[in-house]
Amino acid sequence: MDELIDITQEEENTEELYERKRFTVDAGQEMLRIDKWLQARLSNVTRNKVQQSIAAGFLTVNGTIVKNNYKVRPADEILLMSIVAPISTEVVPEEIPLDIVYEDDTVLVINKKPNMVVHPGVGNYTGTLLNAVAFHFQKNNVNAEEDNLPRFCMVHRIDKNTTGLIVLAKTGEAAAHLAKQFFAHTVHRRYIAVVWGNMEEDEGTVDVNIARHLRMRKIYAPFPEGDVGKRAVTHWKVLERLNYVTVVECRLETGRTHQIRVHMKHIGHTLFNDTEYGGDRILKGTIYGKYKQFVDNCFVLCPRIALHAKSLGFIHPKTGKEMIFESELPEDMSKLIEKWQKYVAVKGLEYSDE
């Protein structure tokens, strides 16, 4: 744990941004301020960073949040949640348009466009959301004295080709506060997706562990037995049935990497045009004739995974008030759904599992 408030890793849309460190104070330990005690046990972490995390409620002693001046005692059980995996590349400010939904001196909520990587990494050093945010902060003189601000402002992510709402922190304290909410599963996240096939039920829940695929390391896989991976829970509800595809709402209880994509495929309903999980080919209906041409046209119309982060809700780190934001479906997904609606209306189709 090299940094308490710096984050990033190659995977997106994940709770794996956070880790928990547990300590038990030795029986012979003399009473010592907890910030000093922790600093001595964490490499490359300043006392100021430790104090920020403690002040934000990222640390508990025997299950209770304490202040920086708390003095450790023998047998104390200490739990520290930290944000991990610091960015290894410099975040260079770039003038890239941002769809800012809300901003104050603590948080920034953005409606992310498709084909935009959230943070710099291998193969994506420029043109990312964080490059754009760094420019926005620089232009508006946001915490200009904190040169590393763009490095810790991100507390969650969505995939490159997923659109929708993402919240960023503008202070270290806000980053810790928001991260704690994500870790505790108290953040409201609702996605809209178009999936292949007709869902048998009107709603349901997928509670299946997720981990990296054992052979194809760029994707993730379900592990129903629960002995591999981390628990992941997705609640889904049908919004509209369109014969060979279904429009669904997915509410995340957890936030694992590729969670919706893996869970929907696991129950037989791969997301439409999800190239990594096989949704970029016809999975329901004939593979010949006019229908094939129709589906190919749909792929062109929405040339990405049909997934949108529609709503996001959290407790404001400074005011303590609940905030909920909504975003409209992007044009490509709206047109995709309209095209399927017209197809079903013209054909007068009832569902068939060709």
C-alpha positions in Angstrom: 0.0 0.0 0.0 2.2 2.7 -1.3 -0.3 5.6 -1.2 -3.4 6.1 0.8 -5.3 8.3 -1.6 -3.8 7.5 -5.0 -5.6 5.1 -7.3 -5.7 3.4 -10.7 -5.4 0.0 -12.3 -6.1 -1.3 -15.7 -9.5 -2.8 -14.9 -12.5 -0.6 -15.0 -15.8 -0.4 -13.1 -14.4 -2.1 -10.0 -14.4 -2.1 -6.3 -10.8 -3.5 -6.5 -9.7 0.1 -6.1 -9.8 -0.5 -2.4 -8.1 -2.8 0.0 -8.3 -3.3 3.7 -5.3 -3.6 6.1 -5.8 -5.1 9.5 -3.5 -4.7 12.4 -3.5 -6.0 16.0 -1.5 -3.9 18.4 1.2 -5.9 20.3 0.8 -6.7 23.9 3.9 -4.6 24.9 3.0 -1.6 22.8 3.3 1.7 24.7 0.5 4.3 24.2 1.2 6.2 21.0 -0.8 8.5 18.7 -2.4 6.3 16.0 -1.2 8.5 13.1 2.4 8.0 14.2 1.9 4.3 14.9 0.4 3.8 11.4 3.0 5.8 9.5 5.7 3.6 11.0 4.0 0.6 9.5 3.2 1.9 6.0 5.9 2.4 3.4 6.1 5.6 1.4 3.2 7.3 3.1 3.4 10.7 4.7 1.9 11.5 8.1 -0.4 14.0 6.4 -1.8 11.3 4.1 -2.4 9.1 7.2 -4.2 11.9 8.9 -6.4 12.6 5.9 -7.5 9.0 5.8 -8.2 8.9 9.5 -10.1 12.2 9.4 -12.2 10.9 6.5 -13.3 7.9 8.5 -11.1 5.4 6.7 -9.9 3.9 9.9 -11.6 2.1 12.8 -10.3 0.8 16.1 -12.2 -2.0 17.6 -15.0 -1.1 15.2 -15.2 2.6 16.1 -14.0 5.6 14.1 -11.3 7.5 16.0 -9.5 10.8 15.6 -5.8 11.3 14.9 -4.9 11.9 18.5 -6.3 8.5 19.6 -3.5 6.6 21.4 -3.2 2.9 20.5 -3.4 0.3 23.3 -2.3 -3.3 23.5 -4.7 -5.7 21.7 -6.4 -2.9 19.7 -7.9 -4.2 16.5 -7.2 -1.6 13.7 -8.9 -1.7 10.3 -7.6 0.7 7.6 -9.3 0.9 4.2 -7.1 2.5 1.5 -7.2 3.3 -2.1 -4.5 1.4 -4.0 -2.5 1.1 -7.1 -1.1 4.6 -7.9 -1.0 5.9 -11.4 2.5 5.3 -12.8 2.2 7.9 -15.6 1.8 11.6 -15.4 -1.6 12.9 -16.0 -1.0 15.6 -18.7 -3.8 18.2 -18.9 -5.6 18.1 -22.3 -8.3 20.3 -23.6 -11.0 17.7 -24.2 -14.7 18.6 -23.9 -16.5 17.3 -20.8 -20.2 16.9 -20.1 -20.3 18.2 -16.6 -23.5 17.4 -14.8 -22.6 18.9 -11.4 -19.7 20.5 -9.8 -18.9 22.2 -6.4 -15.8 22.6 -4.4 -15.8 18.9 -3.3 -17.1 16.7 -6.1 -17.4 16.6 -9.9 -20.0 14.5 -11.7 -19.5 13.8 -15.4 -21.6 12.1 -18.1 -18.9 10.1 -19.9 -19.1 9.8 -23.6 -18.3 6.5 -25.4 -14.9 5.4 -26.6 -13.2 7.3 -23.8 -10.8 5.6 -21.4 -11.1 6.9 -17.8 -7.5 7.0 -16.8 -4.1 6.9 -18.5 -2.4 3.5 -18.9 -0.7 1.2 -21.3 -1.8 2.1 -24.8 -3.9 5.0 -23.5 -1.6 7.8 -22.3 -3.6 10.6 -23.7 -7.2 11.4 -24.5 -8.6 10.0 -21.2 -11.2 11.4 -18.9 -8.5 12.2 -16.3 -6.5 14.1 -18.9 -9.6 16.2 -19.6 -10.3 16.7 -15.8 -6.7 17.8 -15.2 -7.1 20.5 -17.9 -10.5 21.5 -16.3 -8.9 21.8 -12.9 -5.9 23.7 -14.2 -8.1 26.1 -16.2 -10.3 26.8 -13.1 -7.4 26.8 -10.7 -8.9 23.9 -8.7 -6.5 23.0 -5.8 -3.6 24.2 -7.9 -1.2 23.6 -5.1 -1.9 19.9 -5.1 0.0 18.8 -8.1 -1.2 15.2 -7.7 -4.9 16.0 -7.5 -5.9 14.2 -10.7 -4.2 11.1 -9.4 -6.5 10.6 -6.5 -9.7 12.2 -7.7 -11.1 9.0 -9.2 -13.0 6.8 -6.8 -14.7 4.5 -9.4 -14.7 3.9 -13.1 -16.8 2.7 -16.0 -15.5 0.9 -19.1 -14.1 2.6 -22.1 -17.2 1.9 -24.2 -19.7 2.3 -21.5 -21.4 5.7 -21.3 -22.8 7.5 -18.3 -22.3 9.0 -14.9 -19.1 9.0 -12.9 -18.2 11.0 -9.8 -14.7 12.4 -9.0 -13.4 13.9 -5.9 -11.8 17.3 -5.7 -10.1 16.9 -2.3 -8.3 14.0 -0.5 -11.0 14.0 2.2 -13.7 13.7 -0.4 -11.9 10.9 -2.2 -11.7 8.9 1.0 -15.4 9.6 2.0 -16.7 8.6 -1.4 -14.4 5.5 -1.6 -15.8 4.4 1.7 -19.3 4.6 0.4 -18.4 2.5 -2.7 -16.7 -0.1 -0.5 -19.7 -0.3 1.8 -22.1 -0.8 -1.2 -24.2 2.2 -0.2 -23.8 4.1 -3.5 -26.8 3.9 -5.8 -25.9 2.8 -9.3 -28.4 2.0 -12.0 -27.5 0.9 -15.6 -29.5 0.5 -18.7 -28.5 -2.3 -21.1 -29.7 -4.1 -24.2 -29.1 -7.8 -24.0 -29.6 -10.7 -26.4 -32.7 -12.9 -25.9 -36.0 -12.6 -24.0 -35.6 -12.7 -20.2 -37.9 -15.5 -18.8 -38.8 -13.5 -15.7 -39.6 -9.8 -15.2 -36.9 -9.3 -12.7 -34.2 -11.2 -10.8 -30.9 -11.2 -9.0 -27.6 -12.7 -10.0 -25.4 -13.5 -7.0 -22.3 -15.2 -8.5 -18.6 -14.7 -7.7 -16.4 -13.0 -10.4 -12.7 -13.4 -11.1 -10.3 -13.1 -14.0 -10.8 -15.8 -16.6 -8.4 -18.6 -16.1 -7.2 -18.6 -19.7 -8.2 -15.3 -21.3 -6.7 -12.8 -18.9 -8.3 -9.7 -20.4 -11.8 -10.8 -19.5 -13.6 -12.0 -16.4 -15.6 -15.1 -15.6 -18.3 -16.3 -13.2 -17.6 -18.8 -10.5 -21.0 -20.1 -9.3 -19.5 -22.4 -6.7 -18.2 -19.4 -4.7 -14.7 -20.8 -4.1 -13.0 -18.5 -6.5 -13.2 -14.8 -7.0 -15.2 -12.1 -5.2 -18.8 -12.0 -4.5 -20.8 -10.0 -7.0 -24.5 -9.1 -6.9 -26.6 -7.6 -9.7 -30.3 -6.9 -9.5 -32.0 -6.7 -12.9 -35.5 -5.8 -14.2 -37.0 -6.0 -17.6 -37.9 -2.6 -19.1 -39.0 -3.6 -22.6 -39.1 -6.9 -24.5 -38.2 -6.6 -28.2 -38.4 -10.2 -29.4 -34.7 -11.2 -29.9 -33.3 -8.5 -27.5 -34.4 -7.1 -24.2 -33.9 -3.7 -22.6 -33.0 -4.2 -18.9 -32.2 -2.1 -15.9 -29.3 -3.4 -13.8 -28.8 -2.2 -10.2 -25.4 -2.9 -8.8 -25.1 -4.0 -5.2 -21.4 -4.7 -5.6 -19.1 -3.2 -8.3 -16.8 -5.8 -9.7 -14.9 -5.5 -12.9 -17.2 -6.2 -15.9 -19.9 -7.3 -13.4 -23.0 -6.6 -15.6 -21.3 -8.0 -18.7 -20.3 -11.2 -16.9 -23.5 -11.7 -15.0 -25.8 -11.2 -18.0 -23.8 -13.6 -20.1 -23.8 -16.1 -17.2 -27.7 -16.2 -17.3 -27.7 -16.5 -21.1 -28.2 -12.9 -22.0 -25.0 -11.4 -23.3 -24.9 -7.7 -23.8 -25.6 -6.5 -27.3 -22.4 -5.8 -29.3 -20.1 -6.7 -26.4 -17.1 -7.8 -28.5 -15.2 -9.2 -25.6 -18.0 -11.5 -24.4 -19.4 -12.6 -27.8 -22.3 -10.2 -28.1 -21.1 -8.8 -31.4 -22.7 -11.6 -33.4 -26.2 -12.9 -33.8 -27.1 -14.9 -30.6 -30.9 -15.0 -31.1 -32.7 -15.3 -34.5 -31.7 -16.5 -37.9 -28.2 -15.9 -39.2 -29.4 -15.4 -42.8 -31.3 -13.0 -45.0 -32.8 -9.7 -44.1 -32.7 -10.3 -40.4 -28.9 -10.7 -40.5 -28.6 -7.4 -42.5 -30.9 -5.8 -39.9 -28.7 -6.9 -37.0 -25.5 -5.8 -38.9 -27.1 -2.4 -39.3 -27.8 -2.3 -35.6 -24.1 -3.0 -34.9 -23.2 -0.1 -37.1 -25.8 2.1 -35.4 -24.4 1.3 -31.9 -20.8 0.4 -32.6 -20.1 -0.4 -28.9 -21.4 -2.3 -26.0 -25.0 -1.3 -25.3 -24.5 -0.3 -21.7 -25.2 3.1 -20.0 -24.7 4.2 -16.4 -28.0 6.1 -16.1 -28.2 7.0 -12.4 -25.7 7.6 -9.6 -26.5 8.5 -6.0 -24.3 9.1 -3.0 -24.0 11.0 0.2 -22.2 14.3 -0.4 -18.8 14.2 1.5 -19.1 17.7 2.8 -22.9 18.4 3.3 -24.0 14.9 4.3 -27.0 15.2 2.0 -28.1 12.5 -0.4 -27.5 13.4 -4.1 -29.0 11.5 -7.0 -28.1 12.2 -10.6 -29.8 11.0 -13.8 -28.6 11.0 -17.4 -30.4 10.4 -20.6 -29.6 7.5 -22.9 -27.0 8.4 -25.4 -28.0 8.8 -29.0 -26.5 5.5 -30.2 -28.4 3.4 -27.7 -31.7 5.4 -28.1 -31.5 4.8 -31.9 -30.7 1.2 -31.4 -33.7 0.6 -29.2 -35.9 2.6 -31.6 -34.7 0.4 -34.5 -35.6 -2.8 -32.7 -39.0 -1.3 -31.7 -39.8 -0.5 -35.4 -38.6 -4.0 -36.5 -40.9 -5.7 -34.0 -43.8 -3.4 -34.9 -43.5 -4.0 -38.6 -43.0 -7.7 -38.3 -45.8 -8.1 -35.7 -43.4 -10.5 -33.9 -44.1 -12.5 -30.9 -41.0 -14.0 -29.2 -39.6 -17.1 -30.8 -36.3 -18.7 -29.9 -34.9 -19.4 -33.4 
